Amino acid sequence: MARPMNWLKNLLRNAEKIASLVMAKAQELGGEVTGEHGVGITKIRFLTPEKMEAFREFKNLVDPRNIFNPAKLTQRELPVSPFTFSFNRLIQDIRQSGLSDKERLIDLLSNVQFCTRCGKCRQYCPMYYPEQSLLYHPRNRNLALGALIEAIYYSQVNHGKPDPGLLAELRDMVEHCTGCGKCMAVCPVKVPSADVALDLRGFLEDEGGGGHPLKSRLLHFIAGNPATRIPKMAKAAAFGQSMQNKFLGLLPSAWTSRFENPAFSGPGPRPAYLNLMEVLHLEKGAFFFPQLPPEELAGPVGKIGAGASAASGDPAVSASGVKGTVL
């Protein structure tokens, strides 16, 4: 749910006032004002005239034609307004537009704009693979999603429909989210990154950017009766994985070592063909967890219930009168 814009404006205004007081005090004590990426346009008002003059002399020496970043750090007021991405500005632009799906885009942006960029989600995300890309874990993906949605919005305003290339970039990004929710469990502000990815997949489908038509038809087929079709598709995938393992075992290692995709560089996992419900024979009985309320079934115990498709989630009382939860 989006937070009131007035609340956010007041928060940012107060933060700027406090930051100015802290920086002024630092200079009063003989310190310097800078940031992790230098002085920048937001802190130039704290730069002394002597330092600006020294920088101006250096820039005239190395860039006499003033090609690189004209007026940057050499004068306090820039001749043109610099562009910096802003969730708030983008949400305001979309809200004022006449797009039919603007509320959908606003909801998506509102869900990710409060990401603090702390990166705690990184080590928990199964898509975090530094050797290939740093883009797909939630912290970086949320930042990139904002820029991508902005580009899609402006292409839709200017051309009447989103640019197919941008939709392809967005699809590549959201398809690298498994929807496991591990990121939200450790997120200090509980950004629902998995829900955002699922909503974006729906947006891509509606805009005709869902990928290959066969894939879209298959996903719609599964969604029509997930309780029955997902187990069957899982068994089919397990069978396909088994056949792939046998086939890859016949190929020379000199060939498989050249494959960039790790799924084809060697045999994969050895899957079974029984789901958890069949392994545990839950059709013959049920589990009873004493003193365990339903809201605590989010851990390993909950995974058993979800995998078995038998979770009732209702508090129960055993024959001995002990409260708990039945699966």
PLY file of the C-alpha trace (Angstrom):
ply
format ascii 1.0
element vertex 327
property float x
property float y
property float z
element edge 326
property int vertex1
property int vertex2
end_header
0.00 0.00 0.00
1.41 3.39 -1.01
2.20 5.81 1.80
0.72 9.37 1.70
2.82 11.71 -0.43
2.56 14.51 2.17
4.17 12.23 4.75
7.05 11.50 2.39
7.56 15.16 1.48
7.71 16.17 5.15
10.15 13.34 5.87
12.50 14.40 3.05
12.22 18.08 4.01
13.15 17.33 7.63
15.99 15.07 6.52
17.46 17.86 4.38
17.27 20.33 7.28
19.00 17.93 9.66
21.69 17.10 7.07
22.40 20.82 6.56
22.79 21.36 10.31
25.16 18.38 10.62
27.31 19.53 7.69
27.46 23.11 8.94
28.58 21.86 12.36
31.24 19.67 10.73
32.69 22.70 8.95
32.53 24.73 12.16
34.70 22.07 13.82
37.23 22.20 10.97
35.92 19.26 8.98
35.07 18.88 5.31
31.80 18.04 3.58
31.78 15.36 0.92
29.95 12.16 0.02
30.72 8.59 -0.97
30.85 9.75 -4.61
32.40 13.18 -4.06
30.85 16.59 -3.47
28.16 16.50 -6.14
25.46 19.05 -6.90
23.66 18.62 -3.57
26.64 19.54 -1.36
28.24 22.23 -3.50
26.77 24.92 -1.26
29.18 23.73 1.45
32.22 24.04 -0.83
34.33 27.09 0.03
35.09 29.69 -2.68
38.82 28.91 -2.36
38.27 25.23 -3.18
35.96 26.07 -6.08
38.56 28.42 -7.52
41.27 25.74 -7.22
39.05 23.25 -9.00
38.22 25.84 -11.70
41.92 26.35 -12.39
42.50 22.60 -12.60
39.56 22.08 -14.95
40.72 24.89 -17.23
44.06 23.13 -17.43
42.78 19.63 -18.32
39.56 20.67 -20.12
40.10 24.12 -21.65
37.11 23.71 -24.00
34.79 22.91 -21.07
33.47 19.71 -22.67
33.18 17.48 -19.61
30.32 18.36 -17.26
30.11 22.09 -18.08
29.90 24.27 -14.94
30.03 21.21 -12.66
31.74 22.17 -9.38
32.96 25.43 -10.91
29.82 27.43 -10.24
27.00 26.92 -7.77
24.14 27.28 -10.26
24.17 24.97 -13.30
23.04 26.26 -16.72
20.78 23.21 -17.18
18.82 21.18 -14.69
20.61 17.85 -14.09
18.61 14.64 -14.44
18.55 12.26 -11.51
16.11 9.39 -11.23
13.37 9.97 -8.67
10.61 7.55 -7.72
8.50 10.43 -6.44
8.85 12.45 -9.63
8.04 9.44 -11.79
4.97 8.55 -9.71
3.72 12.14 -10.00
4.23 12.12 -13.79
2.39 8.83 -14.19
-0.45 9.97 -11.92
-0.97 13.06 -14.09
-0.94 11.04 -17.32
-3.94 9.57 -19.09
-2.62 6.02 -19.26
-5.22 3.34 -18.63
-2.87 1.22 -16.50
-1.26 4.08 -14.56
-2.56 2.86 -11.18
-0.86 -0.46 -11.79
2.49 1.19 -12.51
2.11 3.49 -9.49
1.46 0.51 -7.20
4.55 -1.27 -8.52
6.77 1.77 -7.99
5.29 2.48 -4.56
6.18 -1.04 -3.43
9.89 -0.73 -4.25
10.60 2.98 -3.67
11.21 2.51 0.08
14.08 0.08 -0.47
16.89 1.33 1.78
19.57 -0.26 -0.46
21.11 -1.97 2.56
21.77 -5.16 0.57
20.76 -7.59 3.34
18.71 -9.51 0.77
21.75 -10.25 -1.36
23.13 -13.28 0.45
19.67 -14.83 0.76
18.63 -14.46 -2.89
19.15 -17.64 -4.99
19.68 -15.40 -8.04
22.76 -13.73 -6.55
25.59 -15.04 -8.71
28.42 -12.46 -8.80
30.38 -14.28 -11.50
27.54 -13.73 -13.98
25.70 -10.58 -12.91
25.07 -8.32 -9.94
21.75 -7.13 -11.34
19.30 -9.81 -10.30
19.27 -9.74 -6.50
16.45 -7.58 -5.04
18.54 -4.58 -3.95
19.94 -3.89 -7.41
16.88 -5.18 -9.24
14.56 -2.75 -7.46
16.74 0.18 -8.49
16.88 -1.03 -12.09
13.13 -1.67 -12.15
12.43 1.96 -11.37
14.56 3.14 -14.29
13.08 0.53 -16.63
9.50 1.37 -15.72
10.32 5.03 -16.29
11.67 4.26 -19.77
8.63 2.08 -20.55
6.27 4.81 -19.37
7.84 7.53 -21.51
7.98 5.25 -24.57
4.29 4.50 -24.06
3.49 8.22 -23.81
5.50 9.14 -26.91
4.66 6.17 -29.15
1.35 4.88 -27.81
2.81 1.55 -26.71
5.84 0.33 -24.74
9.05 -0.26 -26.61
9.49 -4.03 -27.27
13.18 -3.85 -26.42
12.41 -2.38 -23.01
9.78 -5.05 -22.36
12.39 -7.69 -23.21
14.82 -6.16 -20.70
12.08 -6.09 -18.07
11.13 -9.72 -18.78
14.74 -10.83 -18.41
14.88 -9.13 -15.05
11.65 -10.44 -13.53
12.27 -13.97 -14.82
15.29 -14.05 -12.54
13.03 -13.89 -9.48
11.89 -17.26 -8.13
9.26 -15.68 -5.88
10.64 -17.52 -2.85
10.20 -14.51 -0.53
13.51 -14.99 1.30
14.40 -11.37 0.61
11.31 -10.01 2.33
12.00 -12.13 5.41
15.25 -10.20 6.06
14.23 -6.84 4.57
14.09 -4.13 7.29
11.24 -2.31 5.49
9.58 -5.44 4.07
9.74 -4.58 0.38
7.56 -7.25 -1.35
10.03 -7.93 -4.15
8.49 -11.30 -5.02
5.01 -9.79 -5.36
6.43 -7.00 -7.51
8.05 -9.54 -9.84
4.79 -11.49 -10.15
2.81 -8.29 -10.83
5.34 -7.28 -13.48
4.97 -10.66 -15.15
1.24 -9.98 -15.37
1.95 -6.53 -16.79
4.24 -8.05 -19.42
1.57 -10.56 -20.42
-1.01 -7.80 -20.83
1.40 -5.75 -22.94
2.31 -8.69 -25.16
5.83 -8.94 -23.77
5.53 -12.23 -21.92
8.02 -14.02 -24.17
7.46 -16.97 -26.46
3.74 -17.65 -27.09
4.23 -21.33 -26.23
5.55 -20.41 -22.79
2.60 -18.09 -22.16
0.12 -20.78 -23.17
1.81 -23.31 -20.94
1.75 -20.98 -17.93
-1.92 -20.15 -18.51
-2.66 -23.87 -18.77
-0.95 -24.56 -15.43
-2.68 -21.60 -13.77
-6.07 -23.00 -14.83
-5.81 -25.88 -12.35
-2.59 -25.54 -10.34
-3.44 -28.16 -7.69
-3.58 -30.90 -10.31
-1.31 -29.65 -13.06
1.69 -28.41 -11.07
2.50 -31.91 -9.65
2.17 -33.40 -13.14
4.41 -30.74 -14.65
6.94 -31.26 -11.85
7.07 -34.97 -12.65
7.45 -34.19 -16.36
10.31 -31.79 -15.54
11.94 -34.46 -13.36
11.71 -36.94 -16.22
13.19 -34.39 -18.62
16.04 -33.69 -16.16
16.77 -37.41 -15.95
16.89 -37.73 -19.74
19.14 -34.66 -19.98
21.55 -36.15 -17.41
21.82 -39.34 -19.46
22.31 -37.43 -22.72
24.97 -35.10 -21.31
26.84 -38.11 -19.98
27.31 -39.26 -23.57
28.89 -36.00 -24.72
32.65 -35.46 -24.54
33.75 -33.21 -21.69
35.54 -31.02 -24.24
32.10 -30.08 -25.59
30.22 -29.61 -22.33
32.99 -27.49 -20.82
32.32 -24.86 -23.50
28.68 -24.41 -22.57
28.14 -21.12 -20.73
24.83 -22.25 -19.24
25.58 -24.33 -16.12
22.46 -26.40 -16.81
24.23 -27.92 -19.83
27.83 -27.95 -18.64
27.34 -31.23 -16.78
24.78 -33.58 -15.27
22.19 -31.84 -13.11
20.51 -33.07 -9.92
19.02 -36.54 -9.76
15.31 -35.85 -9.23
12.73 -38.27 -7.87
9.24 -38.74 -9.25
7.25 -38.64 -5.99
5.99 -35.49 -4.36
6.17 -34.90 -0.62
2.57 -35.94 -0.02
3.22 -39.31 -1.68
6.49 -39.84 0.19
4.88 -39.12 3.58
1.65 -40.98 2.72
-0.41 -38.08 3.99
-3.51 -39.44 2.32
-3.56 -42.04 5.11
-3.42 -39.62 8.04
-2.39 -36.18 9.28
0.26 -34.43 11.34
-0.53 -32.71 14.62
1.86 -30.07 15.93
1.10 -29.32 19.62
1.39 -25.74 20.89
2.10 -24.50 17.34
-0.17 -21.71 16.04
-0.78 -21.51 12.27
1.19 -18.24 11.88
4.40 -20.07 12.82
4.14 -22.46 9.89
6.39 -20.25 7.76
9.53 -22.28 8.51
10.41 -25.89 7.70
7.17 -27.15 9.20
5.21 -24.89 6.87
7.16 -26.18 3.90
5.99 -29.68 4.71
2.41 -28.54 4.73
2.76 -26.51 1.54
4.54 -29.30 -0.29
1.91 -31.79 0.78
-0.94 -29.49 -0.29
-2.72 -30.49 2.89
-2.39 -27.45 5.13
-5.67 -26.44 6.68
-4.22 -23.60 8.75
-6.99 -23.94 11.33
-6.26 -24.15 15.07
-7.25 -27.54 16.44
-7.49 -29.37 19.73
-6.25 -32.94 20.13
-8.09 -35.66 21.96
-6.09 -34.81 25.06
-7.16 -31.15 24.86
-3.76 -29.79 23.73
-4.01 -26.84 21.32
-2.02 -26.93 18.10
-2.31 -27.07 14.33
-3.32 -29.99 12.14
-1.80 -30.65 8.73
0 1
1 2
2 3
3 4
4 5
5 6
6 7
7 8
8 9
9 10
10 11
11 12
12 13
13 14
14 15
15 16
16 17
17 18
18 19
19 20
20 21
21 22
22 23
23 24
24 25
25 26
26 27
27 28
28 29
29 30
30 31
31 32
32 33
33 34
34 35
35 36
36 37
37 38
38 39
39 40
40 41
41 42
42 43
43 44
44 45
45 46
46 47
47 48
48 49
49 50
50 51
51 52
52 53
53 54
54 55
55 56
56 57
57 58
58 59
59 60
60 61
61 62
62 63
63 64
64 65
65 66
66 67
67 68
68 69
69 70
70 71
71 72
72 73
73 74
74 75
75 76
76 77
77 78
78 79
79 80
80 81
81 82
82 83
83 84
84 85
85 86
86 87
87 88
88 89
89 90
90 91
91 92
92 93
93 94
94 95
95 96
96 97
97 98
98 99
99 100
100 101
101 102
102 103
103 104
104 105
105 106
106 107
107 108
108 109
109 110
110 111
111 112
112 113
113 114
114 115
115 116
116 117
117 118
118 119
119 120
120 121
121 122
122 123
123 124
124 125
125 126
126 127
127 128
128 129
129 130
130 131
131 132
132 133
133 134
134 135
135 136
136 137
137 138
138 139
139 140
140 141
141 142
142 143
143 144
144 145
145 146
146 147
147 148
148 149
149 150
150 151
151 152
152 153
153 154
154 155
155 156
156 157
157 158
158 159
159 160
160 161
161 162
162 163
163 164
164 165
165 166
166 167
167 168
168 169
169 170
170 171
171 172
172 173
173 174
174 175
175 176
176 177
177 178
178 179
179 180
180 181
181 182
182 183
183 184
184 185
185 186
186 187
187 188
188 189
189 190
190 191
191 192
192 193
193 194
194 195
195 196
196 197
197 198
198 199
199 200
200 201
201 202
202 203
203 204
204 205
205 206
206 207
207 208
208 209
209 210
210 211
211 212
212 213
213 214
214 215
215 216
216 217
217 218
218 219
219 220
220 221
221 222
222 223
223 224
224 225
225 226
226 227
227 228
228 229
229 230
230 231
231 232
232 233
233 234
234 235
235 236
236 237
237 238
238 239
239 240
240 241
241 242
242 243
243 244
244 245
245 246
246 247
247 248
248 249
249 250
250 251
251 252
252 253
253 254
254 255
255 256
256 257
257 258
258 259
259 260
260 261
261 262
262 263
263 264
264 265
265 266
266 267
267 268
268 269
269 270
270 271
271 272
272 273
273 274
274 275
275 276
276 277
277 278
278 279
279 280
280 281
281 282
282 283
283 284
284 285
285 286
286 287
287 288
288 289
289 290
290 291
291 292
292 293
293 294
294 295
295 296
296 297
297 298
298 299
299 300
300 301
301 302
302 303
303 304
304 305
305 306
306 307
307 308
308 309
309 310
310 311
311 312
312 313
313 314
314 315
315 316
316 317
317 318
318 319
319 320
320 321
321 322
322 323
323 324
324 325
325 326
